Amino acid sequence: MGEGGAEGARGDAPQLAGAAAAAAAATADRVAGPRAAPPGRWPRAFPYVLLLPALVAELAVHIVPMLVGTWMSFLQLTQRFIRNWIKAPSAGLSNYRLAVDFTAPVGAELLRSFFVTVAVSVLVVSGSWLLGTAAAVALQKPFRGRSALRTLFLIPFAMPIFTGVITWSFMLQRDTGIVNTVLVDQLRLFQERPFWLLGGNSFFSLVVVAIWRTWPFAFLTITAGLQAIPSDLYEAASVDGAGPWKRFRSITLPMLRPVNQVLLLVLFLWSFNDFTTPYTLFGRAAPPEADVIAIHIYQASFITWNFGLGSAMSVILVGFLLVVTTGYLLITSRSARHA
């Protein structure tokens, strides 16, 4: 009995030692606290540390200016209070009432500028999408010189906007511009040299320049979308006797629907908010026919020195774009679910 008990005790010794070691390790962990991350593994907060510079930049560039602009819209911030604009008296909702009073001159001019901007945006989005889609479909199949054509089509989008628009302003000059030289002197389409940067022609000049600027982006986006369409679909449609237009309507457009939904929204927001193109083309005082809302707000703020009214117009513009964007996303998502 004594020898059997001794042998059992010796057999249980490793288990007892292991249990004691585990208990000692657990006690040490409780005393020492959480362990450091093993080598080769990042701590959980590391992704947030990487996002921190982007969040700070977003706050400094977008969020803070938007909040300050919203606050300024409730102030009587005119030229009298520019030096000490923080102490400008409160205006309440008077700036907003003045902006939306369409029977008064300020509200009537803002409404006219709004309709001009809507017309420009519709034409620019439509023209850019049509040109981009046509070019992307035409260059879908490989052929000799396709890469060179793609590079050539992307030049307007890659070129600095000031360079491109200033070149257009020189081309559209009445007396020395190449547009009138070709249309009047060479083709004889007009008896007199028209003004392209004044009067009613300024609207069409702005639309043409804006389309020239934005259609390469539509071309690039749709080209990327076409790469995701399987070629087997086109081959099967060709075998069934479908022509180019039938294949485009039945295969290309339905397959590009998600791309077009995002593309049309981006093009609309870009064209509706575009300030650089009309400002570079016409300067501070755009003609009434090309007085888009971005230039109108600039004139209300920096020409008449009524920053409170200009800020109210900007807040109204942001609210309109938010409503349009939300409605567009709801409609497109609902149609996608039904499809």
C-alpha angles and dihedrals in degrees: 000000000000093000093047091050091050093050091049090051090050090049093051093047096087091050092049091047091051092049091048091050091050091049091049091050092050090049091050091050092052091049097043096043127220117353124244118258111273117252114279095029123098121224117256093250094056096092090052090051089055091050093049097084091050091049092049091049091048091051093047097044104035117006100046095045090049092052092046091048091050090051091048090055089069094053134084089237104169132144090283093067101036095109093051102022094158089069095049111134120255118264098188110201095332093107091053093046090051092049096050096040095105092181090064123074095250095051093041092053091047091051092049090049089049092055091047089052092049091051092048092047094049093050094044094048092046095046094044093048094047094048093043093048094046093049094045093050092045091053096042096099117062118252137151112290096017094124091052091051092049091052091048092051092052095054096091091053094045094045116093107264095232092053094050097044094044088052089053091049090056091046092051096051112127101229105024104023121117092225093065090040091059098037098041108025100034108024096028092217093142130038093210132031108262125218108245097180097046135056125359094336090065090073093057092043090055092048093049094048092046092050091048088053100046108032094081088062090055089047092051094047096047091045089057090048092051091058090066094057111097113240089220089075092058091045093051091047091050091051089052089054100256114156127219094271092046091050091048093049098041102036114015100045097044092046091048094050096104091047093047092049092059094037095054092049093050093047091050093050092047095049095042093051097037111133104153098062099052093037093052092043100046106015125222097328110052117191114262090249090058098033098130119187096256091058090043092055090046091053092047091051108035103023101043092027093229100135094165092059092043091051091050090052090050092051090050089050092050091049092051092050091048091052092047093046094048093047092047093050092048093050095046094046091050092049090048091054091049091048 
